[in-house]
Amino acid sequence: MIITLNDSNFAAETAKAEPILVDFWATWCAPCMMQGKVLEELNQKFPGLRIGKVNVDENRALAMEYRVSAIPTMILFRNDEIAETIVGLRQPQELLELFRRNGAEV
């Protein structure tokens, strides 16, 4: 499932034991739009994976807190901890492997 994250729900969603891949993105960012399509494809094929999206223009404090200086940046959280951070456009297989390495059932 893809969840829109913001200040009000970010902490609750990233604190869960089940991994969540958080995509920091913006509407004006072409690579972010391409990454969004990859994430939607992944969500269709593997609806059990948790994917969150943070619009950096609407949630600047979150972007600053996690030191997002380039987008797209994706951070995988598990139990309120950062498990891995990746920057740049990534393909579905790479993201699936990221989930697998961090305990998601794929």
Secondary structure by P-SEA (a helix, b strand, c coil): cccccccccaaaaaacccbbbbbbcccccaaaaaaaaaaaaaaaacccbbbbbbcccccaaaaaaaccccccbbbbbccccccccccccccaaaaaaaaaaacccc
